[in-house]
């Protein structure tokens, strides 16, 4: 799994406008949280954002993740939200 720090994400987004940002819902038991994936179509690579301690950055609430995008990638014009599939 490829990862980016918050700073690397900001630099990458400024340098490469073709980045695609996805907020992906991850359900564990009865709880859900959100992870960010950054796709680079030219390189066919997917990165996840990591914390300072090296763990994958997660958010409990979607609005917190959206705020993070606005702060870190202020030039972002859109992003995708991917909901977890309901188990049947």
N, C-alpha and C positions, 0 to 999 in steps of 0.2 A: 504494500500500500504506500503510495506516495503522499507526502504531507507538506504543508506550507505553514510557516508561522504567520501571524497577523501582519507583521511588517513585510514579509515576502509577498503576501497576498496583495497588499496595497501597491507595492512596486510592480508586480506582475500585471495587475489590472491597468495601471497607468501606461505600461509599455506595450501591452498586447490587448487591443480592443476586442478581439474575437473570443475572449473568455466567456464561458457560459456558467452562470451561478445557479446552483440547485440547492434548495433547502429540502432535505429528505427526512420524513417522519420515520422514526425507528421506535417500534413498540417492543417493550420487554415486560412480559407479564401484564399487569393492569396499567402500567405507566407508559407514557410516550414521551419522547424527546426529539429534538431536531438536530441534525448534523448538516454541515455545509459541504457540498462537493463543488469543485471548480474543474470544468472540462476545457481542455485546450484542443479544439477540433483539428488544428493543423498537425499536432503531434499525436493525436489519438491517445491522450493521457488524461487521467482523472486524479485530482488531488483532494485531500481532505485537510481542513484547517486544524492545526494542533495548538494546544495551550503552551504556555511557557515551560511547563514541566514535561512536555512531550506526549500528553494524552490527547485524544481526539476531542476537539471543542464541541460541546453540546449545549443546548438551551432547552429549558422546560417549556417555554412559551414562544410561540411563533413570532409575536411582536418584538420580543427581545432579539431574536435572530435578524429580523428585518432592520431593527435599529443598528445592529452590528454592521450590516451591509452598508447602510447609509453613512455610517461613520468611517468605515474602512475603505469603501469604494464609492466615494461621492459622485463619481461620473457614471456609475451604473444606471442604465436606463430601464432595465428589466431583469427579472430573475424568475426561476421556475420553482413551483412548490409541488413536491411529490408526496402524496399521501400514502401511508402504509395500506396494504390490501387487507380488507377484513377477512378473517378466517371463517370458512363456512363448514 
